[in-house]
Amino acid sequence: MPYSTDDIKALFSCIDHTTLSATDTESSVERFCAEALNMCESVGAKVAAVCVYPAYVGIAAKTLKGSGISVASVACGFPAGQIPLRLKIDEVKYVIDQGADEVDMVITRGDILEGNMIKVYDDIAAVREYCFNQKLKVILETGELKTEANITAASQTAIAAGADFIKTSTGKIPVGATIEAAEIMLKVLTNNNEISKKPIGFKASGGISTVEQAMEYVDLVRLFLGEQCFNKQFFRIGTSRLTSKLYELLSQKN
């Protein structure tokens, strides 16, 4: 179905343009960032961020400097999260030192499944201490948590520990973002945002490659959080293929 130019442009501005390939290199990430800059300049709109592995935060920050596009880095042993807390913190300190504006951290999902919420909380809170000026997005990996109870508990714990966003998935397991998981997370966010002075955002990631899929999440955000949250401060989609499709639509409308 057709979408308004305003909606397409707003969606484009909520994109975390992402490259998390095992074959990424410094030169390929530099090209990826340059291509993002060219797309944004061409259509008069900016993606929210470019998301990369820790090794490439420096080159991304250099390439995007002064553009108004944030640099996001995955962290904490992405995608499995199976490293000690000390190393998680070292990685977060490294990406911040390299110029990351946003940190997308993974949690250890086994702790959620065993009900060890204190450890999950402590890990997130420890990372939060080092994200002074950086947005902290906490990746739940809902495809491994599976149940509403687990997803709810993980969402509540992430928020309590200081997350700025809760995020569905790494995109590295067969089950990525789903509408069902998003609804559970957004219910938690609705309850939080009604009583908290600090509203929390939502990020969908993993398998979202068409405009139609993306607009389903936009509709959910509008339903649960309100129209005022359809912006990069409270809504993100992690993707690469979708960015190009939105760019093509905006190019046709210009």
Secondary structure by P-SEA (a helix, b strand, c coil): ccccaaaaaaaaaacccccccccccaaaaaaaaaaaaaaaaaacccccbbbbccccaaaaaaaaccccbbbbbbccccccccccaaaaaaaaaaaaaacccccccccaaaaaaacaaaaaaaaaaaaaaacccbbbbbbccccccccaaaaaaaaaaaaaacccbbbcccccccccccaaaaaaaaaaaaaaaacccbbbbbbbbcccccaaaaaaaaaaaaacccccccccccbbbbbcaaaaaaaaaaaaac
